[in-house]
Amino acid sequence: MTPMRRGRPWAVIAALCAAVLVTFGLAQPASAAPGWPVVGKGAAGPDVRSAQYLLAAHGHGIDADGQFGPATEGAVRAFQQAKGYGVDGILGSETWPGLVITVREGDKGHAVSAAQTALNKHGAGLSVDGQFGPATAKAARAFQDKQGLTADGIVGPQTWQQLVGQGGSGGGYSLPVARGAASRDAYGAPHHDYPALDLPVGTGTPLLAVTSGVAERVSNDRCGYGYQLRGDDGATYLYCHLSQHQAGSGVQVEAGTQLGLSGSTGNSTGPHLHLEVNAGGAQRCPQPLMLAVYDGAAPPAPGGLPTGGCIG
């Protein structure tokens, strides 16, 4: 007599329950994995910077400047040759899976910096310090939960593919400095006489693109060293008083791309970041937008930001 199979009815019931949970929004289905991006010479932004950190983690020493130039191309070719891949100097569907490195809480080094950079592309606002601490783990879990992945805080192959495979034009918003560099109160403080925001951060603080768009270098007596970011959201963001430019000029950047370092150049009385938002032909108060990003709330449309009374 054929022995009775046990457990199968329960498996069917479990599958049906899972389907019901997804149908009624009580469980989130995993997002379809995006394709690995094709990144080559001339590209710029956080995917390039993450790749540069990963190449360094594999022993190919290059600067993580977010610009895919000859040195990066050479490092990619060397990595591909060592792995036995096709050697074309381009990061694509064959090279990315071998390049990414699984990192988790307690790890440190270039691969962690790569993961932090990738998370910042999606608005995490992390300090890229190469230390996988609680803040990085929390950001990883939040991203995984949003994508319907297992929210374990471990940045493995699936999470890597979601991180670098998403976030082109309109890829969300980021704080202009790492979350720990300025308090929430600083983002709500009014500018002294017109719509703008002054963040009191020390010289050398990394400054990040608040959204995706095209960054143009600025250098004049009023602003000093700065950037004008023509956002994919239709707004223009002006950064002033930098001590150093780090991104190129006329380059496409993503939210979280490091533009430069803060300072006190131009018409400035001390180290800080001066940030302006222009949308719909008017200068707008950045405070409500920045506070929403800080709080993880839905950002208001730049064109709907107030033109006066800039208090959070």
N, C-alpha and C positions, 0 to 999 in steps of 0.2 A: 504494500500500500504506500502510495506517495505521502511522505510526511507533510503535515500542515505547515505552510509558510506563515510565520508570525511577523508582525510589524508592518507588513505592506499596507493594510488599511490606514494605519497611523501616518504613514508617509504620504498617502493620498490626501488625508485630512489636513496634514501640515501644509501641503502644497496649496490646497484650496484656501486655507486661512491666509497664507501669504499673499495669494492673489487678491483676496478680499481687502486686506490691509492696504495694499498698493492702490487698488481701485478707489477706495474711499479716502486716500491721502493719509492713512495712519502709518504707513511705512514708505520710505523714499526709494524708488528703484535706482540702481546704479546708472550713472550717465554713460552713454555710449562713448567708448574711448576715442578721443580725437586722434587724427593722424599726427605722427611725429613731424615737427616743422622742418622745412628745408631752409637751412641757414648757411650762407656762404659769404664770400668776400664782398665788402661794402655794406653788410648788414650792421645794425646797431641796436642796443637795447638790452633788457634783462635776460632774454634767452641767450644772447651772446655772452653776457657776463657770467651767467650760470655755467655755460659750456667752458669758459676760460678757467673758472674755479675747478671744474671737474677735470679738465686737462692737467691743471697743476696737481690735483690729487693723484693723477696717474703718472706723475713724474715729469710732465712737460712744462717746465717753468716759464710761464708768460704772465704778464700783468692783466688783471681783470679790469679792463677799462671800458668794456661794453662796446668796443669797436672791432669789427672783424676785418683786420688788416693782414698784411703779409706774415707777421709773426704768428698770428692765430691760424692762418691757413697752413703754415708750415708745421705747426704743432698738430693740427688735425691730420695732415698727411702722415706724419710720423706715427701717430696713434693708430691710424688705419692700417699702415704697413705692419706694425707690431701685432695687430689683431688678425691679420690676414684678410682684411676687408678690401673692397675695391678702393684704390687710392685716387681720390678726386679732390680732396681738400674741402669737401662740402659735408655738413652735418645733415643726414637724412635718416630714413627709416632703418638703414642697416647700422649706422654708426651710433645713433643715440642710445639704443638699448644696451650696447656694450660700454658706453661712456658713463651712464648714470650709476651712482653708488648708493646703496641703501644706508640711510642714517637714522638714528634714533636718539632719544634723550640720553645724555651722558657722553655722546660722541663729540669730537671737536676736530677742526681742521678745514681744509679747503672744500671738501665735499659738503660740510655743514653750511659754509658760506654760500655755496651754490644753491642749496635748498632754501636758505633764508632769502636770497635774492629772488628765487622763483616764487616764494610765498609773498614777497613784497609786491611782485608784479600783480598780484590779486588783492592788494590793499592791506596786507598784514601789518605794515608799519614796524617791522622788526629792525633792530640794530644788527647789521651784518658783521658779527664778531667771531664767527667760526665756533661758537659755543652753543651746543644743542641743550638749552636749558628749558625750564618750565614754559616760558613765553613762546618759544619756538614749537614746543610740543602742543601747546594750546592752539596755536595758529594752524598747525598741521591737522589737528583733529577737526577744527572748524571747517577747514577747506574740504577735508575728506567727507564730513557729514553733509556739506552742501552738494557734493558730487555724488552722494549715495554710495560712497566707498566705506569699508570698515574703518571706523574712526578710532584707530589705535595709536595715532600720533607718530607712526613709523613712516618715513618717506621712502617707500620702495618703488619697484618698477611701475605699478599701476598709478600710484600717486604722481610719480615723476611724469608719466605720459600725460596725465590731466593737467599738471602744472605748466609744462612747456608747450603742450599742444593747444592750449587755449589762450585767449587774451590778446587778440589783434586789436583792430580799431575799436574803441569804446570798451576797452577791457577793464572798466571799473575805475575807482578812485583810490588814492593813497594819501596818507598824511605827507606833508612836505619835509618832515624830519622824522627820524625814528621815534616811536611812541614814548620812549623814556626820556627823550631830549627836551620835551616841553610839556607842561601840565595842561590839563583840560582848561583851567582858568585862563591860561595864556591864549588859547584859541578863542576865548569869548571876549577878550579885552578889546575895547574900541580903539581905533586909531585916533590920533589926537585932533585931526581937522578935516579929513575927507575919507571916502570909502577905501579902506585898505586894512592890512593886518601886519603888525610888527611882532615877530616872535623873538624874545630875548634868548638867543643861543650863542654859545661861545665860538670864537674863531676856529675854523677847521671842522665844524659839524657838517656831516654829509647832508646835502639837500636833494630831495627826491621829486620827480615829476608827479604832480597830483593826478594826472590822467594821461591817456595816450594822445599823441599829436606830433607836431613838428617843432623842434626846438631850434631857436636862432639865438646866437650869442649877442649880447648887448654890452657896450662899453661906452659910457658917456659920463659927464661931470655929475649929473644928478643921481643916476643909478649906480655908477661905478661899474664893476663887472657884474653881469647878470645874464638872464635868459628871458626871452619872450617865447612862451609855449603856446602855439596855435592848436588848441585842443580839438580832438575829434568830436567833442560835445558841442562845438560851435563857439565856445568862449576862448578868450585869450588871457593867459596868466603871465604876469610879469614878476620875475624874481630879481631883487636888487641887493647890492652891497656884498657880493661874493668876494672871497679872497682868491678863488681859483676856479677857472672853467675846467670841467672834466669831460663833458660830452662834446661832440662836434657841433657844427653849425649847419642848419638845414637838414638835420637827421631826424628820422622817425624814432620816437621813443614810446615806451609803454608806461603805464602807471607804476611808480616805484623805481624807475630808472634813476640812477644817481647822476645829477646834472653837474654838481660841483661842490665846493666847500664854502661855508658861511664866512663872513668877515665884516669889514667896516669901510669898504671902498666907496667912493662917490660922496654925496652929501649925507653924511652919517655922523652921529655923535658917539657911536659905540657899536660893538659887535651885535648884529641881529640879522634876521631875515625879514625883508620887506616884501609883502606879497599883495599884488593887485589882481582883480578879476574884472574883465571888460566883456560884457555880453549885451546884445541887442542895441549896440551903439551907446551904452552907458556904463560908467564905472560902478561896480556892484560891491556890496559888503561880502567879504569872504567868510565871515564868522559863522553864519548858519550852515554853510556847506562844510566847513572844516569840522564843526562840532558834530554834524551828522556822521562824517567819516570816523571821527574819534569814537563815537558811541556805537558804531556799527549799524546805524540806522540808514534808511533809504535816503540818498543824497537828493536835495532839491535841485530842480533844473537851474542852471546858472542864470538863464534869462529871467527867472522869477525871483532872484535875490534882490533884497532892498537896495535902494540907491542912497540911503541915509539912515542915521540912527544905528550905526554898526555895533550893536551890542548883542552877544549871544543869548 
